[in-house]
Amino acid sequence: MSALWLLVVPVAGFAWYVFGAVLRAVPKCNEDFVFC
């Protein structure tokens, strides 16, 4: 089980980093997003 967490944590951190980079790349007010 601990080996699974060693795999999940870096992947989740990388996915969160990519998600944040995409949010910064798109315009602040976009019709696809409800938050501005």
Secondary structure, 3 states (H helix, E strand, C coil): CHHHHHHHHHHHHHHHHHHHHHHHHCCCCCCCCCCC
